[in-house]
Each structure stands twice: as structure tokens, then as C-alpha cells.
């Protein structure tokens, strides 16, 4: 379910396989000024409100500076190796052009 709203605001996606296996997917931009607070608090609130058993946080970054910021936040929160956090590299400057490859 996209933008599933269970009372505390919408989670980006809610995925379920039956009533006992529910997961939330939260997508965030690395430039989000509330990213650290959201990683610390928001998903747990959504999980509780929707009775989800787990969640995945997807963070999209568009520059090396944003990646460095995300790495710093994850380090402060001691979540550098958290498998529920997925980083997506959306930089344009570090990939070969499809027409030139």
C-alpha cells in the first residue's frame, strides 16, 4: 500500500504477506534536514501504529557531500551496519554514460 496512513502520518509503503508479516518502507532524501531525527524516531512510531514487524529505510543521495552527511548521521546513531538501511547512489557525476560505455 502506498502512503499507508495509520494515524501518525503516512509511511511511504506498507508491504504485507498476510496479517502477520507486515513491513514498512520509508524513503528519505539525504538532504532532508530532519533525517537524523527521522531515523531515530519516526519509523518506530510507524511500525507500532501499523503493527508492522520490520521496516526498511531507503536514503537517496545525489552528491558526495550528501553521502558524507549520511555516513556521519549513521555513525552518530551507531547504525553504520544496520541492514534495514539502504543507501541509493543517485549521483550523475560518477557513472559512465550509457551511450559512451
DSSP file (Angstrom, degrees, kcal/mol; ACC not computed):
  #  RESIDUE AA STRUCTURE BP1 BP2  ACC     N-H-->O    O-->H-N    N-H-->O    O-->H-N    TCO  KAPPA ALPHA  PHI   PSI    X-CA   Y-CA   Z-CA
    1    1 A X    >         0   0    0      0, 0.0    13,-2.2     0, 0.0     3,-0.6   0.000 360.0 360.0 360.0 126.3    0.0    0.0    0.0
    2    2 A X  E 3   +A   13   0A   0      1,-0.2    11,-0.3    11,-0.2    10,-0.1  -0.636 360.0   1.5 -83.1 139.7    1.5    3.4   -1.0
    3    3 A X  E 3  S-     0   0A   0      9,-3.4     2,-0.5    -2,-0.3    -1,-0.2   0.915  82.8-165.8  51.1  51.4    1.4    6.2    1.6
    4    4 A X  E <   -A   11   0A   0      7,-0.6     7,-2.7    -3,-0.6     2,-0.7  -0.565   2.6-157.2 -70.1 119.9   -0.3    4.0    4.2
    5    5 A X  E     +A   10   0A   0     -2,-0.5     5,-0.2     5,-0.3    -1,-0.1  -0.884  21.5 169.8-107.1 110.9   -1.6    6.2    7.0
    6    6 A X        -     0   0    0      3,-0.8    -1,-0.1    -2,-0.7     4,-0.1  -0.038  69.8 -75.8-110.6  30.3   -2.1    4.5   10.3
    7    7 A X  S    S+     0   0    0     43,-0.0     3,-0.1     0, 0.0    -2,-0.1   0.044 123.7  69.4 108.2 -27.1   -2.8    7.6   12.4
    8    8 A X  S    S-     0   0    0      1,-0.6     2,-0.1    38,-0.1    38,-0.1   0.063 117.2 -72.7-110.1  23.5    0.7    9.1   12.9
    9    9 A X  S    S-     0   0    0     37,-0.0    -3,-0.8     2,-0.0    -1,-0.6  -0.217  71.5 -53.2 100.1 162.7    1.1   10.2    9.3
   10   10 A X  E     -A    5   0A   0     -5,-0.2     2,-0.3    -3,-0.1    -5,-0.3  -0.509  37.9-145.1 -81.8 137.4    1.7    8.2    6.2
   11   11 A X  E     -A    4   0A   0     -7,-2.7    -7,-0.6    -2,-0.2    15,-0.1  -0.666  29.1-119.8 -82.3 153.4    4.5    5.6    5.8
   12   12 A X  E    S-     0   0A   0     -2,-0.3    -9,-3.4    13,-0.3     2,-0.3   0.936  88.2  -0.1 -65.7 -45.9    5.8    5.7    2.2
   13   13 A X  E     -AB   2  25A   0     12,-1.8    12,-2.7   -11,-0.3     2,-0.5  -0.998  57.4-159.8-143.4 146.0    4.9    2.0    1.5
   14   14 A X  E     - B   0  24A   0    -13,-2.2     2,-0.4    -2,-0.3    10,-0.2  -0.994  14.1-170.4-125.3 123.5    3.4   -0.8    3.6
   15   15 A X  E     + B   0  23A   0      8,-3.3     8,-3.2    -2,-0.5     2,-0.4  -0.934   9.4 174.5-116.2 134.0    4.1   -4.4    2.3
   16   16 A X  E     - B   0  22A   0     -2,-0.4     2,-0.4     6,-0.2     6,-0.2  -0.988  29.3-165.3-141.3 152.4    2.4   -7.4    3.8
   17   17 A X  S    S-     0   0    0      4,-2.4     4,-0.4     1,-0.4     3,-0.3  -0.821  80.9 -34.6-130.0  90.2    2.1  -11.1    3.2
   18   18 A X  S    S-     0   0    0     -2,-0.4    -1,-0.4     1,-0.2     3,-0.3  -0.286  93.3 -64.0  80.9-176.8   -0.9  -12.0    5.3
   19   19 A X  S    S+     0   0    0      1,-0.2    -1,-0.2    -3,-0.1     3,-0.1   0.630 130.4  51.7 -83.6 -12.9   -1.8  -10.3    8.5
   20   20 A X  S    S+     0   0    0     -3,-0.3     2,-0.6     1,-0.2    -1,-0.2   0.547  99.7  61.5-102.9  -7.6    1.3  -11.4   10.4
   21   21 A X        +     0   0    0     -4,-0.4    -4,-2.4    -3,-0.3     2,-0.4  -0.797  65.1 154.9-123.8  88.7    4.0  -10.4    8.1
   22   22 A X  E     +B   16   0A   0     -2,-0.6    31,-2.2    -6,-0.2    32,-1.1  -0.937  14.2 179.6-118.8 137.1    4.0   -6.6    7.6
   23   23 A X  E     -Bc  15  54A   0     -8,-3.2    -8,-3.3    -2,-0.4     2,-0.4  -0.974  15.8-143.9-133.6 149.0    6.9   -4.4    6.7
   24   24 A X  E     -Bc  14  55A   0     30,-1.8    32,-2.7    -2,-0.3     2,-0.5  -0.871   5.0-156.5-110.0 146.3    7.2   -0.6    6.1
   25   25 A X  E     -Bc  13  56A   0    -12,-2.7   -12,-1.8    -2,-0.4     2,-0.5  -0.985  10.5-171.4-122.5 119.2    9.4    1.1    3.6
   26   26 A X  E     - c   0  57A   0     30,-2.9    32,-3.5    -2,-0.5     2,-0.5  -0.942   5.7-159.4-111.3 128.4   10.4    4.7    4.3
   27   27 A X  E     + c   0  58A   0     -2,-0.5     2,-0.4    30,-0.2    32,-0.2  -0.919  14.8 176.3-109.7 132.6   12.2    6.7    1.6
   28   28 A X  E     - c   0  59A   0     30,-3.1    32,-2.6    -2,-0.5     2,-0.4  -0.979  28.5-126.5-134.7 145.5   14.2    9.7    2.6
   29   29 A X  E >   - c   0  60A   0     -2,-0.4     3,-1.8    30,-0.2    32,-0.2  -0.726  21.8-131.0 -84.8 140.9   16.4   12.2    0.8
   30   30 A X  T 3  S+     0   0    0     30,-2.8    31,-0.1    -2,-0.4     5,-0.1   0.772 107.9  62.2 -61.7 -25.0   19.8   12.6    2.2
   31   31 A X  T 3  S+     0   0    0     29,-0.3    -1,-0.3     4,-0.1     2,-0.2   0.539  73.2 122.7 -78.9  -6.3   19.3   16.4    2.1
   32   32 A X    X   -     0   0    0     -3,-1.8     3,-1.7     1,-0.2     4,-0.2  -0.394  58.0-148.3 -60.1 121.7   16.3   16.1    4.5
   33   33 A X  T 3  S+     0   0    0      1,-0.3     3,-0.2    -2,-0.2     4,-0.2   0.706  97.7  49.8 -67.2 -18.9   17.1   18.4    7.5
   34   34 A X  T 3> S+     0   0    0      1,-0.2     4,-2.9     2,-0.1    -1,-0.3   0.188  76.0 114.0-101.7  15.3   15.2   16.0    9.8
   35   35 A X  H <> S+     0   0    0     -3,-1.7     4,-2.7     1,-0.2     5,-0.2   0.907  76.2  47.4 -56.4 -47.9   16.9   12.9    8.6
   36   36 A X  H  > S+     0   0    0     -4,-0.2     4,-1.9    -3,-0.2    -1,-0.2   0.933 114.7  46.0 -62.1 -46.1   18.7   12.1   11.8
   37   37 A X  H  >>S+     0   0    0      1,-0.2     4,-2.4     2,-0.2     5,-0.6   0.910 112.9  51.2 -62.2 -42.3   15.6   12.6   13.9
   38   38 A X  I  X>S+     0   0    0     -4,-2.9     5,-1.1     1,-0.2     4,-0.5   0.914 110.0  48.3 -62.8 -43.3   13.5   10.6   11.5
   39   39 A X  I  <5S+     0   0    0     -4,-2.7    -1,-0.2    -5,-0.2    -2,-0.2   0.850 115.2  47.0 -65.3 -32.4   15.9    7.7   11.6
   40   40 A X  I  <5S-     0   0    0     -4,-1.9    -2,-0.2    -5,-0.2    -1,-0.2   0.880 135.2  -0.9 -75.1 -38.7   16.0    7.8   15.4
   41   41 A X  I  X5S+     0   0    0     -4,-2.4     4,-1.6    -5,-0.1     3,-0.3   0.783 109.9  71.9-122.7 -44.0   12.2    8.1   16.0
   42   42 A X  I  X<S+     0   0    0     -5,-0.6     4,-2.3    -4,-0.5     5,-0.2   0.858  96.8  48.7 -60.5 -47.0    9.8    8.1   13.0
   43   43 A X  H  ><S+     0   0    0     -5,-1.1     4,-2.9     1,-0.2    -1,-0.2   0.891 109.0  53.4 -65.8 -38.2   10.0    4.5   11.7
   44   44 A X  H  > S+     0   0    0     -3,-0.3     4,-2.2     2,-0.2    -1,-0.2   0.892 109.2  50.4 -61.2 -38.5    9.5    3.0   15.2
   45   45 A X  H  X S+     0   0    0     -4,-1.6     4,-2.4     2,-0.2    -2,-0.2   0.931 112.2  46.7 -63.9 -45.7    6.3    5.1   15.6
   46   46 A X  H  X S+     0   0    0     -4,-2.3     4,-2.2     2,-0.2     6,-0.3   0.909 110.4  53.0 -62.9 -42.5    5.1    4.0   12.2
   47   47 A X  H  X>S+     0   0    0     -4,-2.9     5,-2.1     1,-0.2     4,-0.8   0.930 111.9  45.1 -58.8 -46.0    5.8    0.3   13.0
   48   48 A X  H ><5S+     0   0    0     -4,-2.2     3,-0.6     1,-0.2    -1,-0.2   0.923 113.4  49.5 -64.5 -44.4    3.9    0.5   16.2
   49   49 A X  H 3<5S+     0   0    0     -4,-2.4    -1,-0.2     1,-0.2    -2,-0.2   0.832 119.7  36.8 -65.6 -32.3    0.9    2.3   14.6
   50   50 A X  H 3<5S-     0   0    0     -4,-2.2    -1,-0.2    -5,-0.2    -2,-0.2   0.402 106.1-121.1-102.6   2.7    0.7   -0.1   11.7
   51   51 A X  T <<5 +     0   0    0     -4,-0.8     2,-0.2    -3,-0.6   -29,-0.2   0.861  54.6 164.6  60.1  36.3    1.5   -3.3   13.7
   52   52 A X      < -     0   0    0     -5,-2.1    -1,-0.2    -6,-0.3   -29,-0.2  -0.610  36.5-151.2 -85.9 146.2    4.5   -3.9   11.3
   53   53 A X  S    S+     0   0    0    -31,-2.2     2,-0.3    -2,-0.2   -30,-0.2   0.659  74.6   2.7 -91.1 -17.6    7.2   -6.3   12.4
   54   54 A X  E     -c   23   0A   0    -32,-1.1   -30,-1.8    -7,-0.1     2,-0.3  -0.972  60.8-151.3-158.3 170.1   10.0   -4.6   10.5
   55   55 A X  E     -c   24   0A   0     -2,-0.3     2,-0.4   -32,-0.2   -30,-0.2  -0.989   7.3-146.6-148.4 156.7   11.0   -1.7    8.3
   56   56 A X  E     -c   25   0A   0    -32,-2.7   -30,-2.9    -2,-0.3     2,-0.6  -0.992  11.9-155.4-123.7 131.3   13.4   -0.7    5.6
   57   57 A X  E     -cd  26  85A   0     27,-3.3    29,-3.3    -2,-0.4     2,-0.5  -0.941   7.1-163.9-108.4 122.7   14.7    2.8    5.4
   58   58 A X  E     -cd  27  86A   0    -32,-3.5   -30,-3.1    -2,-0.6     2,-0.5  -0.928   3.6-169.0-108.2 124.2   15.9    3.9    1.9
   59   59 A X  E     -cd  28  87A   0     27,-3.0    29,-2.9    -2,-0.5     2,-0.5  -0.961   5.0-159.0-116.6 123.8   18.1    7.0    1.8
   60   60 A X  E     -cd  29  88A   0    -32,-2.6   -30,-2.8    -2,-0.5     2,-0.4  -0.884   9.1-171.5-105.5 125.3   18.8    8.6   -1.6
   61   61 A X  E     - d   0  89A   0     27,-2.4    29,-2.9    -2,-0.5    30,-0.2  -0.925  16.9-171.1-120.6 146.8   21.8   10.8   -2.0
   62   62 A X        +     0   0    0     -2,-0.4    30,-0.4    27,-0.2     2,-0.3   0.358  69.2  31.2-115.0   1.3   22.8   13.0   -5.0
   63   63 A X  S  > S-     0   0    0     28,-0.1     4,-2.0     1,-0.1     5,-0.1  -0.981  78.2-110.0-154.2 162.8   26.3   14.1   -4.1
   64   64 A X  H  > S+     0   0    0     -2,-0.3     4,-2.3     1,-0.2     5,-0.2   0.850 118.9  57.0 -63.2 -33.9   29.4   13.0   -2.3
   65   65 A X  H  > S+     0   0    0      2,-0.2     4,-2.1     1,-0.2    -1,-0.2   0.912 106.3  48.0 -64.1 -43.2   28.6   15.7    0.3
   66   66 A X  H  > S+     0   0    0      2,-0.2     4,-2.5     1,-0.2    -2,-0.2   0.897 110.7  52.0 -64.6 -39.3   25.2   14.2    1.0
   67   67 A X  H  X S+     0   0    0     -4,-2.0     4,-2.7     1,-0.2    -2,-0.2   0.919 109.0  50.1 -62.3 -42.9   26.8   10.7    1.3
   68   68 A X  H  X S+     0   0    0     -4,-2.3     4,-2.1     1,-0.2    -1,-0.2   0.901 110.2  50.6 -62.5 -40.6   29.3   12.0    3.8
   69   69 A X  H  X S+     0   0    0     -4,-2.1     4,-2.3     2,-0.2    -2,-0.2   0.927 111.0  48.2 -62.0 -46.1   26.5   13.6    5.8
   70   70 A X  H  X S+     0   0    0     -4,-2.5     4,-2.8     1,-0.2     5,-0.2   0.921 109.7  52.6 -61.8 -44.5   24.5   10.4    5.8
   71   71 A X  H  X S+     0   0    0     -4,-2.7     4,-2.1     1,-0.2    -1,-0.2   0.902 109.5  49.9 -58.4 -41.1   27.6    8.4    6.9
   72   72 A X  H  X S+     0   0    0     -4,-2.1     4,-2.5     2,-0.2    -1,-0.2   0.908 111.1  48.4 -63.6 -42.8   28.1   10.9    9.8
   73   73 A X  H  X S+     0   0    0     -4,-2.3     4,-2.2     2,-0.2    -2,-0.2   0.935 111.7  49.0 -63.1 -46.7   24.4   10.5   10.9
   74   74 A X  H  <>S+     0   0    0     -4,-2.8     5,-3.4     1,-0.2     6,-0.5   0.874 111.3  50.6 -62.6 -36.7   24.6    6.7   10.8
   75   75 A X  H ><5S+     0   0    0     -4,-2.1     3,-1.2    -5,-0.2    -1,-0.2   0.935 109.5  49.5 -65.9 -45.8   27.8    6.8   12.8
   76   76 A X  H 3<5S+     0   0    0     -4,-2.5    -2,-0.2     1,-0.3    -1,-0.2   0.876 115.1  44.4 -60.3 -36.9   26.3    9.0   15.5
   77   77 A X  T 3<5S-     0   0    0     -4,-2.2    -1,-0.3    -5,-0.2    -2,-0.2   0.458 111.5-123.9 -85.6  -0.7   23.3    6.7   15.7
   78   78 A X  T < 5S+     0   0    0     -3,-1.2    -3,-0.2    -4,-0.3    -2,-0.1   0.915  77.9 119.7  56.7  46.4   25.6    3.6   15.7
   79   79 A X    > < +     0   0    0     -5,-3.4     3,-1.5    -6,-0.1    -4,-0.2   0.030  20.0 122.1-127.2  25.6   23.7    2.3   12.7
   80   80 A X  T 3  S+     0   0    0     -6,-0.5    -5,-0.1     1,-0.3    -1,-0.1   0.823  86.1  36.2 -60.1 -31.7   26.6    2.0   10.1
   81   81 A X  T 3  S+     0   0    0     -7,-0.1     2,-0.6    -3,-0.1    -1,-0.3   0.158  82.0 136.9-107.7  17.1   26.0   -1.7    9.7
   82   82 A X    X   -     0   0    0     -3,-1.5     3,-1.6     1,-0.2    -3,-0.1  -0.536  42.2-158.1 -70.3 113.9   22.2   -1.7   10.0
   83   83 A X  T 3  S+     0   0    0     -2,-0.6    -1,-0.2     1,-0.3    -3,-0.0   0.599  87.2  67.5 -71.0 -10.8   20.9   -4.0    7.3
   84   84 A X  T 3  S+     0   0    0    -28,-0.1   -27,-3.3     2,-0.0     2,-0.5   0.478  87.4  79.5 -87.6  -1.3   17.5   -2.3    7.4
   85   85 A X  E <   -d   57   0A   0     -3,-1.6     2,-0.5   -29,-0.2   -27,-0.2  -0.934  63.1-170.8-109.8 122.8   19.0    0.9    6.0
   86   86 A X  E     -d   58   0A   0    -29,-3.3   -27,-3.0    -2,-0.5     2,-0.5  -0.949   8.3-153.7-115.5 126.8   19.6    1.0    2.2
   87   87 A X  E     -d   59   0A   0     -2,-0.5     2,-0.5   -29,-0.2   -27,-0.2  -0.856   5.4-158.3-100.6 133.3   21.6    3.8    0.6
   88   88 A X  E     -d   60   0A   0    -29,-2.9   -27,-2.4    -2,-0.5     2,-0.9  -0.954  10.1-144.1-113.8 121.4   20.9    4.6   -3.1
   89   89 A X  E     +d   61   0A   0     -2,-0.5   -27,-0.2   -29,-0.2   -29,-0.1  -0.742  27.5 166.7 -84.5 106.0   23.6    6.4   -5.0
   90   90 A X        +     0   0    0    -29,-2.9   -28,-0.1    -2,-0.9    -1,-0.1   0.095  26.2 136.8-107.9  20.5   21.8    8.8   -7.4
   91   91 A X        -     0   0    0    -30,-0.2     3,-0.1     1,-0.1   -28,-0.1  -0.388  41.1-161.0 -67.9 146.1   24.8   10.9   -8.3
   92   92 A X  S >  S+     0   0    0    -30,-0.4     3,-0.7     1,-0.1    -1,-0.1   0.665  81.6  66.3 -94.7 -21.8   25.2   11.7  -12.0
   93   93 A X  T 3  S+     0   0    0      1,-0.2    -1,-0.1     3,-0.0    -2,-0.0   0.393  95.7  52.6 -87.9   3.2   28.9   12.5  -11.9
   94   94 A X  T 3  S+     0   0    0     -3,-0.1     2,-0.4     2,-0.1    -1,-0.2   0.210  91.5  79.2-124.8  17.4   30.3    9.1  -11.1
   95   95 A X  S <  S-     0   0    0     -3,-0.7     2,-0.1     0, 0.0     3,-0.1  -0.960  77.9-113.3-127.4 142.6   28.8    6.8  -13.7
   96   96 A X        -     0   0    0     -2,-0.4     2,-0.1     1,-0.1     5,-0.1  -0.461  42.2-101.9 -70.5 146.4   29.8    6.3  -17.4
   97   97 A X    >>  -     0   0    0      1,-0.1     4,-1.5    -2,-0.1     3,-0.7  -0.418  22.0-130.1 -65.1 140.7   27.3    7.5  -19.9
   98   98 A X  T 34 S+     0   0    0      1,-0.2    -1,-0.1     2,-0.2    -2,-0.1   0.837 110.0  50.9 -60.7 -33.1   25.2    4.7  -21.4
   99   99 A X  T 34 S+     0   0    0      1,-0.2    -1,-0.2     2,-0.1    -2,-0.0   0.682 115.3  42.0 -80.0 -16.9   26.0    6.0  -24.9
  100  100 A X  T <4        0   0    0     -3,-0.7    -2,-0.2     1,-0.1    -1,-0.2   0.561 360.0 360.0-103.2 -11.6   29.7    6.1  -24.2
  101  101 A X     <        0   0    0     -4,-1.5    -1,-0.1    -5,-0.1    -2,-0.1   0.495 360.0 360.0 -76.2 360.0   30.1    2.8  -22.3
